[in-house]
């Protein structure tokens, strides 16, 4: 429940910063026309954390050689899951405002958005590993270009 409140609260803050008039009542987002969107448990981030963690552990085990670098990849799961779900909630609010709540939330597009968001989180997890490798390689290089 706390993750639902965090995701809905941060989403509203971002949307209001972007100029959208959205209010929050618990984990319900109220749109300008009076329509509301319920931020469900699936959008809280917990599902993404549970599904991304085994992927992160597997990726870390097979791509990294030190425990520290493995830990960085696994630890990245939580913020990436939260960011991914923030993106999904914000996109849902924007789409619901433009096309209507029923049309957006009760269509296959809503499920597709969830899958695309998860795919984005997976790519970002891989990007963390790639970035970490590049940073570690750069940090380990000597001024003459040798290691």
Order of alpha helices (4+ residues) and beta strands (2+ residues): alpha-beta-beta-beta-alpha-alpha-alpha-alpha
